[in-house]
Amino acid sequence: MLTINVTESDDIQSAINKLDSTNGGHIVIKSGQHLTGPLELISNLTLTLEAGAIIKFKDDPMLYPPVWTRWEGIECYAMHPLLYAANKRNIEINGSGIIDGSGSNWWKKFKIIETTNRTLPQETYERRLAQLNPDYKTRTGGGGRPSTQYLRPPLVQFWTCHDIVLDGITLKNSPFWTLHMVYSKNITIKHTTFSNPADAINTDAMDIDSSENVIVSHCLLDVGDDGVTLKSGSGKDGLRINLPTKNVKVTDCRILSSHGGIAIGSETAAGISGVEVSNCVFEGTRRGIRLKSRRTRGGTIKDIKLTNLKMDACWCPISLEQYFAPGVLPNEEATVLSEGPQPVDETTPHIQNIEIKDITATNVRATAAFIVGLPEAPIQHVTIENFNWSLANKADLLPTEYAEETGGRFHDTSRDIKTINVNNLSINGNRLG
């Protein structure tokens, strides 16, 4: 195997391109800061970041031209991921170095968009995406405001790749989602640190998106949105692609700041199943277990097992809900968030066959559990065993609406276990629905 050592004065992409002609090889990023624009990986590549090595990406949006990708569950043109592999195989990124997305200016720009409530493209890099995405004005999303076409890039994206390993590195300061795996399989993520500020919006640690056979172990997650996140496309576009996420195992991870530690959804169109999570610790995480969807998203979350989890100072240890409100368009609110039954069709989401066992949650700050289904599609067959929880001190309690973002619906003063529209629910041996 050919090995190329890359120093601060060398160009990383040139080194990658050189190995492409030899069917792959090994690149060693030496200690120091390596400032770069977007990078594209090749097959049969090992990328090692030595101690003290930092790959730091430039934060100019014009450097990241449009590529066809999936953004918040819908295929479209968006900005080129910072570190990108498309239709590649046999890639390992290892070592003790850092991949830094220089996210600060990206987050500041998005906060201005939110503060001014801007809903349409304005900058040159937004307008060039708008020209390629003619439906942008009506595109639904999560919290990323796709109508602005400020489609920030993920730090790392694997698109239709297989046999991928991440081992030991640190991913930090991502403009958007940190590690995005799309239509990919056979992925191992171990001993990896994900670090974004708690207020860096939409900076999920990892998004396993219409992908399968993924193992996550011994990772540290401390980010500004969801942690280990599983998705499978949104609404009719996700149904069109119809690639589920399945066979995912997560074990021995530590999750700090995160909106949802183990988050499944809200993009659920092609279904998510065969997920096992065990032996994880959550400290100050907003919601520990978070399964979420809503009308128009479609798909079924099923066959999920979560065991031996320890949580401290979480807002809500267990949340299973079908009224996830962020990103709902104004003209959708009356039906998508209606408390009354709506017609069932292919875009109606379902949650069923969930097993949660051996959960210890101390210093709960809002609500012990929030389990709220749709009247036309109740959450079904949920078993929660050996769930032990205690509330935080009065001074540390938060309003109960912090349990989950449902557009202000279903919250009252109870801090116990909230259940609505649930069938065949058992908690600690008691049948509640």
N, C-alpha and C positions, 0 to 999 in steps of 0.2 A: 504493500500500500504506500503510495506516495504521500509524504507529509510536507506541508508548507507552514512555516512559522511566519506569523503576521505581526509586525511591530507597529508602533503608532504612526510611522511614516508610510506604511503600506496601505494599499487599497484592498479592503476585504472582498469586494465583489470581483475584482480582478483575480484574486487568488481562487475564489470559487469557480470562476469561469475556466481557469487553467486546469482545474481538476475535472471539469466536465468532459474534456477531451480524452481523459484517461479512465473514464467510467467510475469516477469517484476517488475518494481518498480521505486524508486527515488534515484538517486545518487547526492549528494551535494559535489562539489569540494570546499574545504575550501581555504581561503586566503593563498597565497604562490605559489612558483614555483614547478610544478609537471613535472619532466623530464621523458619522456616515449618513448618507441618505438611505433610501429603501434597499433592502437586500433580498435576493431570490436564491433559495437553496436548490441543490441538485440531488439526485438519487445517490445512494451508496456513499453518504457523506457522514463523517464524524467531525463535529465542531466542538473543540475543547477550549473553554475559557479558563486560563490559569488564574491563580490567586492574584488579585489586584487588577485583573483585566476588566475593562468596562467598555462594552459596545454601546455608544450613546448616539441616539438618532436625532437628526436635525428636526426642528419643530416648524418648518415652513410648509404649510399645506399644499403649496404649488409643486412641491417635490414628489407628491404622492398622486400620480395620475389615476384616472378611473380604471378599475378592473371589474369584471363581472364576478359577483360574490353574493353572499347572503348577509343582509344587514337587518338585525332585529326580526329575523324569521322570514324575510321575504327576499327573493332573488332580485338583484338590481345592480346597477353600477354604483360603486362607492370608492372611497380612496384606497389606494394600494396599501395593503398591510405593511408595517415597518419591516418585519422579518417574515418572509412568505415562501411557501412551497406549494406548488400546484401540480397534481398528477405525478407525485414522486413517491419513492419507496426507500426503505432502509436508511433512515436519518437518525442520528443520535446527537444530542446537544448535552454536553456534560462539563464538569469542572466546578470550581468554586467562585467563578467570576460573575459579573452582573450584566444583564441586558436592560438598558435604561431608555424608556420611551420619551423622556423630556416632556412629560405631560402637562406641566404647569400652565403654559400658555394656551394649550388646547382647552383645559378646564376653564380658564378665565374667559375665553371667548364664548364658551357654552353658557357660562353663568350670565354673561351680558345678554345673550339671546333669551334666557329665561327671565331675567329681570325686566327687560323691555317687552317681553311677550311677543317677540318676533316669530312669525309663522311662515315666512316666505324667504327664498334665497336672496342673498344680497351681495356677497363677495364673489369674486371671479371664480374661485374654486368651487363655490356652491352652484353658480350659474352653469358651469360646464357639466356638472352632474345633472342638473335639472333638465338640460337639453337631451340627455340620454335617458332620463326617467320621466316620461310624459305623464305618469300617474301620480307624481309626487305630492300634489295638493291634497289628495284624498287617501294617501297611504297611512294606514294605522300603524302603531308601533308600541313600544314600551314607554320609556321616559326620555327617549333620545330625540324627539321632535323631528321625524323624518321629513316633514313638509318644508323645513328650512334648507334641506340638502346639505347641512353641515354634518356629513356622514364621516365622522372621525374614524380613523383606522385602528384596528386592533394592533397590539404590540407584536404578537406572533399568530400567524394563521397557517393551518394545514388544510388545504382544499383537495379533497379526493386523493388522500395519501394513505399509505399503510406501512406498518412496521416502523413505528416512531418511538423513540425513547428520550425523555428528559430526565436528567439525573444530576442533582446537586446544585444547579444554578439558581440565581436570583433574578426574577422578573419584576421590574418596578416602574412606577411612573408611566403607566400606559395611558395613551390618549382616550381609549375606549376599552372594550373588553381586552383582557390581558393575554389569554391563550385561547384561541378559537379553533376548534377542530370541527370541520364540516365534511360530511360524506366520507369519513375516514374510518379506519379500523386497525385493530391490533396496536394499541397505544399504551405505553407505560410511562407514568409520571411519578417519580419518587425523589424524596429528599430535596424537594424544590420549594423555594420561598417565593410567595407572591406578595408584593408590598406596594400599596397605593394609599394615599391619605384617605381618611374616613369620609371627607367631604368631596372627593373626586368622583363625580357622578358617572354612572354607567361603567365603572371600572371593575366588572366582575373578574374574579381570579381566573377561572377557567370555564369555558362553555363547550360542553360535549354535545354537538349539534348534529342530529341525524347520523350518528356515528355508533360504532359497536366494538365490543371487546376492548374495554378500557379499564386499566388498573391504576388506581391512585393510592399512594401509600407514603406515610412519614413526611407529609408536606405541612408547611406553615402558611396560613392564609390570613392576611390582614389588609383589607381592601375597602373600597368605597361603594360597593354594591354587593351582589350575591357572591358566594364562595364557590363551592363545587356546584356547578349549574348544568342541568340537563335540559335540552331543548330538541324539538323536531319539526320546526317550521310553523308558520302562523297562517291560520285560516285557509282560504281556497288555494293560495299559492303553495302552502305546505302540503295540502292534500294532493295537489298536482304532482309535486315531487314524490311524495309518499315514501319517504325513507325514515324509518323509526330510529330511535335511539334504544339500544338494548345491550344487555350483558355488561354492566358497569359495576365494578367493585371498588369501594373506598374504605380504607382502614388506617388506623393509627395516625390520624391527622389532627392538627391543632388549629382552630379557627378563632380568630380574635374579631376585630371590627368587620362586620358584614351585615348586609340587610337580611340575608338568609344563608345560614351556614351550609346546609344541604338543600339546594333549591331546585325543584323540578317544575319547569314551566317558566313563564306563562305561555311560551310558544310550544304547543303540544299537538299540532295537527296530525302528524303521522304516528303518534303514539310513543310512549316511553314505558319500558318494561324490563324485568329481570335485573333490578338494581339491589345491591346489598351494601349496606353501610354499617361499619362496626368499629368499636374501640376508639372513638373520636372524642375530643375535648373542645368545648365551646366556652369562650370567656368574653363576656360583654357583647356577644353576637345579638343582633336584634331579634331574629327568629332562628331557632336552632334547626328544626325540621320544617321546611317550607314547600308545600305542594300548592301550586297556584295555576289557575286558568280562568277563562271567562267565555261567555257566549261570543261567537264568531271565531274563536281560536281552534275549535275542533279537537279530535283525537281522544285517546284514553290513556290515563296513567294507571298502571296496574302492576301487580306482583312486585311490590316494593317491600324490602325487609330492612329495618333499622334497629340495631341492637347495641346494648352496652355503650350508651352515650352519657357523658357527664357535662352538665351545663351550669354556668354561674353568671348571674347578673344579665340573663337574657330578657328581652322584652316579652317574648312569648316562646316557650320551648317547643310547642307543637302547633303548627298552623297548616290546615288543609282547607283550601277555599277556592270557590269558583266565581268570585266577584272581584277579581283583581282589577283595580280601576285606573292606574296610571296609563296614559296614552289613549284612553277612550275618546273618540272624536265627539264633539258636541252633538252632532245629529244622531249618534248611536246611543247616547246615555239613556233615553227613555226605554229602550228595549234591552240593551246589554246589561244594564244595572237594575232592571225592574225586579221587584220583590215578588211579583206575580209570575205564574207560569207562562212560558213562551213556546212557540212551536218547536218541535225537535227536528233537526235536520243534520246534515253531515258536519256542520260547524258547531254543533252542541258538544261541549267537552264532558268527559266522564272521568271519575276517580273511583277505583275499586281495588279490593284485595290488597290492603295495606296492613303490614304487621310491624308493630312498634313495641320493643321489649327492653326492659332493664334501663330505664331512663331516670337519672337523678338530676334534678334541677333545683338549685338553691338561689335565693335572692331574686326570684322572679319579679320583674318590674312592672308588668302590665296585666297579662292574663295567662293562666296556666296552659290553656289549650283553646284554640279557635278552629272549629270544624264546621264549616258552613257550605252546604251544597246548593244546587239549583232546585226549585220545586219540580221542574220537569225532568231533572236528571240528578237525583240525590246521590251523595257520596255513599258507597256501599261496601259492606264487608271490611270493617276496620277493627282490628284488635290491638288494644294497648294494654300491655301487661307490665306489672311492677314499675309503675310510673309514680315516683316519689318527688314531691315538689314542695317548696316553701316560699313565701313571699319575702321581698326585701323589706328593710325598715321603711317606715312611713315616709321619711324624708327622701328616699330614693325611688319611690313609686312614680310611675308615669300614668297619664290618662289611659283608659282602657282602649281607646281607638288606636293606640300605638301597636296593638297586637297585630293588626294587618290592615293594608290599604284597600278598603272596600268602598271608597267614595262616601264615607260617612255613614254607611249602613251597618245595622246589626250590633252596634256597640252600646252597652249599658254600663252600669256601675259594677257588675259582677267581675271578680278576678279569678273565678273558678274555671270550670270547663264549659265553654260556650258551644252549643250544638244546635244546628238548624238544618233541616232537610238532609238527614242522615239515616240510612237503613242498616240494620245489623251491625251496630256499634257496641263493642264491649270494652270497658275500661276497668282495669283491676278486678276483673271477674263480674262486674255489674253491667247488665244490658241496659243501654241508654237509648237505643233507637233501633 
